[in-house]
Amino acid sequence: MEPQKNSGKNNDHYIPSDYLADMEKIVQTLTLRAMAAGNNGDFETAFSTMELALWLSRSLDKKCLEAVLLNNMGLIHTMNGSWDEAMLTFDQSMELAMVYCPYQGNFLAILKKNIACLFDPKITTPGNPKDTENPS
């Protein structure tokens, strides 16, 4: 088990690479659970689970991972109809991505597309689309 130095947030303690890999797997699992909850309309679970994943990524000082998670949080805000929060979260993601993941062109393209969706008039608020078409 090769130790890996984690810069910054853990006072430059050595952390075994297996531990880091396990934590990243936990972040991935939390992310999948959060997105599934958001897709099912359970936004309380989605937000709390994604916040935990974000906290872990910040604890690991994984900035590119944090950018990806902020993008996912922005998607959950979009699904919830929280357009302002979505925009702020996508903006935070973009700031990190431009600095820490500049060679992740596919991720940057996806992030830009997600931001563009906020300005698409075809996007409706969550709920029954029939309710938004014929308000009574």
Secondary structure, 3 states (H helix, E strand, C coil): CCEEECCCCCCCCEEEHHHHHHHHHHHHHHHHHHHHHHHCCCHHHHHHHHHHHHHHHHHCCCHHHHHHHHHHHHHHHHHHCCHHHHHHHHHHHHHHHHHHCCCCHHHHHHHHHHHHHCCCCCCCCCCCHHHHHCCC
